[in-house]
Amino acid sequence: MRIVLATIAALLAGCASAPQPSVALGQDTLGAKSGRIGVAMTSVPKTDTQLLGAGCLLCMATASIANSSLTSHAHHLTAEDLPKLKNYVADLMRKKGTEVTLIEESINLDALPANSSKGQNIAKKDFSSLQAKYGVDKLLVINITALGFMRTYSAYIPTSDPKGFLEGTGYLVNLKTNTYEWYLPVTVSKASDGAWDEPPEFPGLTNAYFQALEIGKDSFTQPFKD
C-alpha cells in the first residue's frame, strides 16, 4: 500500500520547483505538417489504496489496518482496457491526418536522464534519445501513476470516505527541443453512489472505481476529439 506522507510533502514543498501548468493542444499541433508522432504509455500501476495525509508511523499503521479489507479488494480489481488507451489516442490522431507510430513497449521514464535545462514547458526528462530509437519527431506519453481507491486523513483520523481514484499525466514532447506541446494532469476521484462500507466486495465503491476509470480515459482522449 502506498502511503503519501503529508508531513514530508510539506517539508519538501518549499524547495520543490513550481508544478508544470497545463498546456492546451494547439489546433496546428496535429496533422500532416506535425511530423511523425510516437504514442506510448508507461506501465499501468497495480490497483491499490492511497491513504493521503496519514503522516506519522502510528497514523500510517492505524490507517492501513482500518482499510486492510478495502486494500485487499483493490488488489483484485482490473484496469480493464486502460492499457489500450494509447491505441485510442493514436487512432484519433490518425483521423486528423497525423503520421503516428504506436509504440508497443512501455516507456520507462526512470531510465531516461534528467534534462539539464529547466523552466516552464521544458520536460524534466531528456527524451532526445528516443527520436532515433523510434524514428519519430515528437512523443506523446500517457503516464498513469495511481489507480484504485483513495481516502484522505488528518493524522490517524479519516477526513473522507474512500473514493474510486485515477491519477496520471498526458503530454506531447517535441524531441528536438524537449519542450511540451501538450500537457494535461488528470486526477479523478469518484464517490460511491450508495453505501461504501460493504466488505468484502464493496459493490458501491467498485462501481465508483470503474466510473473513475471511464472518466479518466475520457479526459485523456477528449483533447484529440475536438
C-alpha positions in Angstrom: 0.0 0.0 0.0 1.4 3.4 -1.0 1.0 6.0 1.7 1.6 9.6 0.8 3.3 11.3 3.7 1.8 14.8 4.0 4.4 15.9 6.5 7.2 15.1 4.2 5.5 16.7 1.3 5.0 19.8 3.3 8.7 20.0 4.1 9.7 19.4 0.5 7.2 21.9 -0.9 9.3 24.9 -0.2 12.3 23.6 -2.2 10.3 21.9 -5.0 10.1 23.5 -8.4 6.8 25.1 -9.5 4.4 22.5 -10.9 4.2 22.3 -14.7 0.9 24.0 -15.7 -1.4 22.6 -18.3 -0.6 23.2 -22.0 -3.5 23.2 -24.3 -3.3 21.1 -27.5 -2.9 23.7 -30.3 -5.0 23.4 -33.5 -1.9 23.2 -35.6 -0.1 20.6 -33.3 -1.6 17.6 -35.2 -2.0 17.0 -38.9 0.1 16.3 -41.9 2.6 19.0 -41.1 3.2 18.0 -37.5 5.9 15.4 -38.3 5.8 11.8 -37.1 4.5 11.3 -33.6 5.1 8.3 -31.4 2.4 7.3 -29.0 3.3 5.4 -25.8 2.3 4.6 -22.3 4.2 3.8 -19.1 3.3 0.6 -17.3 -0.1 0.7 -15.7 0.4 0.6 -11.9 -1.1 -2.1 -9.7 -4.6 -1.1 -8.3 -4.1 -0.1 -4.7 -5.5 2.2 -1.9 -3.9 5.6 -1.4 -4.1 7.0 2.1 -3.4 10.7 1.8 -2.4 12.6 5.0 -1.6 9.8 7.4 1.8 11.1 8.2 3.3 9.6 11.4 4.2 5.9 11.7 1.3 5.3 14.2 -1.0 7.1 11.8 0.1 5.0 8.9 -0.3 1.8 10.8 -3.8 2.8 12.1 -5.0 3.8 8.6 -3.6 0.7 7.0 -5.3 -1.6 9.4 -8.6 0.3 9.2 -8.5 -0.1 5.4 -7.0 -3.5 5.1 -10.1 -5.2 3.6 -10.5 -2.4 1.1 -6.9 -2.6 0.1 -7.2 -6.4 -0.3 -10.2 -5.8 -2.6 -8.4 -3.1 -4.6 -5.6 -5.6 -5.4 -8.1 -7.8 -7.2 -9.5 -5.0 -9.4 -8.5 -4.9 -13.1 -7.6 -2.0 -15.2 -9.9 -3.3 -18.0 -8.8 -1.8 -21.3 -6.7 1.1 -19.8 -3.5 -0.2 -21.4 -5.2 0.2 -24.8 -5.7 4.0 -24.2 -2.7 4.7 -26.4 -4.3 2.9 -29.2 -7.5 5.0 -29.0 -5.4 8.2 -28.9 -3.3 7.1 -31.9 -6.5 6.4 -33.9 -7.9 9.8 -33.1 -4.6 11.4 -34.2 -4.6 9.5 -37.5 -8.1 10.8 -38.2 -6.6 14.3 -38.1 -4.0 13.3 -40.7 -1.1 12.8 -38.3 1.6 10.3 -39.1 1.6 8.1 -36.0 3.9 5.3 -34.7 2.3 3.2 -32.0 5.0 2.2 -29.5 4.1 -1.2 -28.1 6.6 -1.4 -25.3 6.0 0.5 -22.0 8.2 3.6 -21.7 10.4 3.5 -18.6 10.7 7.2 -17.6 13.1 6.3 -14.8 15.6 5.1 -17.3 15.8 8.5 -19.0 18.4 11.0 -17.9 17.3 14.3 -16.2 17.1 17.3 -18.5 19.8 19.8 -17.7 17.6 22.6 -19.0 15.0 23.9 -16.6 11.9 26.1 -17.0 8.2 26.2 -17.7 7.1 23.8 -20.5 10.5 22.2 -20.6 10.4 18.4 -19.9 12.1 17.3 -16.7 13.4 14.2 -18.5 15.7 14.2 -21.6 13.6 12.4 -24.2 16.0 13.3 -27.1 17.5 9.7 -27.4 14.0 8.4 -28.3 13.9 10.4 -31.5 16.4 8.0 -33.3 15.2 4.9 -31.3 11.6 5.2 -32.6 12.1 7.3 -35.7 9.7 10.0 -34.5 9.8 13.8 -34.2 7.6 14.0 -31.2 6.5 11.6 -28.4 3.1 11.5 -26.8 3.2 9.9 -23.4 0.3 8.7 -21.2 1.6 8.2 -17.6 -0.9 6.6 -15.2 0.6 7.0 -11.7 -2.2 5.7 -9.4 -5.3 3.6 -9.8 -7.8 2.1 -7.3 -9.1 3.9 -4.2 -8.1 6.9 -2.2 -9.0 8.2 1.2 -7.9 11.3 3.0 -6.7 11.5 6.6 -5.6 14.0 9.2 -3.1 12.1 11.2 -5.0 8.8 12.0 -8.5 10.3 11.6 -10.2 9.8 8.2 -11.5 13.1 6.7 -13.4 11.5 3.8 -14.9 8.2 2.7 -12.9 6.2 0.2 -13.4 7.0 -3.4 -12.6 5.5 -6.8 -9.4 7.0 -8.0 -7.3 7.5 -11.1 -4.3 9.9 -11.4 -1.9 10.5 -14.3 -0.5 12.9 -16.9 -0.6 13.1 -20.6 2.0 15.1 -22.6 3.4 15.6 -26.0 7.2 16.3 -26.1 9.0 17.9 -29.1 12.1 15.6 -29.2 14.3 18.3 -30.8 13.6 20.9 -28.1 12.5 18.7 -25.1 9.5 21.1 -24.7 5.9 20.3 -24.0 3.4 21.0 -26.8 0.6 19.5 -24.7 0.5 18.8 -21.0 -2.6 17.5 -19.1 -2.6 16.4 -15.5 -5.6 14.2 -14.8 -6.9 13.4 -11.3 -10.3 11.7 -10.9 -12.0 10.8 -7.6 -15.5 9.3 -7.7 -17.6 8.7 -4.5 -19.9 5.7 -4.2 -23.5 6.5 -5.1 -24.6 4.5 -2.1 -23.1 2.9 1.0 -19.4 2.3 0.5 -18.5 0.1 3.6 -19.8 -3.2 2.3 -16.9 -5.7 2.5 -15.6 -7.9 1.1 -16.8 -7.0 -2.4 -17.5 -3.3 -1.8 -20.0 -3.1 -4.7 -20.7 0.7 -4.4 -17.0 1.6 -4.3 -16.2 -0.9 -7.0 -18.7 0.8 -9.3 -17.2 4.2 -8.4 -13.7 2.9 -9.3 -14.9 1.8 -12.8 -16.6 5.1 -13.2 -13.4 6.9 -12.3 -11.6 4.7 -14.9 -14.0 5.7 -17.6 -13.9 9.4 -16.7 -10.1 9.3 -16.7 -9.9 7.7 -20.2 -12.3 10.3 -21.5 -10.2 13.1 -20.0 -7.1 11.8 -21.9 -8.9 11.3 -25.2 -11.1 14.4 -25.3 -8.4 16.9 -26.5 -8.0 14.7 -29.6 -11.7 14.7 -30.4 -12.1 18.5 -30.5 
